[in-house]
Amino acid sequence: MARSPGREEFLRDVLAGLSSSPKSLPCKYFYDARGSELFEAICECPEYYVTRADLALHEAHLSEISAMIGPGAHVIEFGSGAGVKTRKLLAALERPRAYTPIEISASALAASARDLETAFPDIEIRPLKADYTLDIDADRLNLDPPSRRRVIYFPGSTIGNFDHPEALAFLKRMARIARSGGAVLIGVDLMKPERQLIAAYDDAQGITAAFNQNLLARMQRDLDASIELDAFAHEARFNPEESRIEMHLVARRPTRIEVGGQSFDFAGGDTIHTESSHKYSVKDFRALAARAGLKSAKVWKDPDGLFSMHWLET
Ligand code: AVJ
């Protein structure tokens, strides 16, 4: 039997999600090795504008961002920091500088910390293994002298995965970790026509479909689940009330999933809700941040108005 780290927690979350109504699974489980590979491929899809727009914003405003962060800052990223955006940001920071990636996967964290140490020998790299969707054990962060400015960095619009109460709680937690005098630099995807959103989350090559379906394959691999993979189809749905794209796995016919000694029956058309990706207006996101005690000091948008990056101060 597969014994990937966190198997117990994965099983617990799967049983809870499949027992609830409507059925759901947490999107954080998309990112095993195969899922991370598929996500990289999504980022290359012509329809998936998010990554390109985010990167373009970084490139266009890097020196201004670096000036706002200022010298002597400790940048804390929610995520492993393995990506090209982090490297660009770190390269642009004024010295001295410290950087903490926070990541749940020990192997991803170690690999990216090693790479960053080689690439940036004069940056203090202080990786922290933690699930940033839960409360973070702040001991490692508390090594900071109080005078050191903390900047929480959360690119890519992952905040969109949270519903509004969760996003609010999350922003409050960021504000607490940043402490007074700190800041949050966060990417937020913008609302746009439904047609464009559906295309971005249901690309013509079927990569997003494979990404969604990999969650079921992962349950087979890691939990020995019995699932008819071909009984589930990928679907991207726009939910206008919540202003979000939802990904679902829709049963094409009656079928059954057996996992952890329990079985879950599906009628044709029943769905498992696997991800929400909320889209904001600049005004709405500012209002949400304000409720978390974060003051919006600057917002950058790309020329096409696809994506935004907010600089929020505690
Ligand atoms: C990584 C959460 C930003 O919601 O756009 C991409 C994940 N899901 N295609 C997003 C995702 C389907 C992505 N985030």
Residues whose N, C-alpha, C, O or C-beta is under 5 A from the ligand:
A	BS01	AVJ	G156 S157 T158 N161 S277
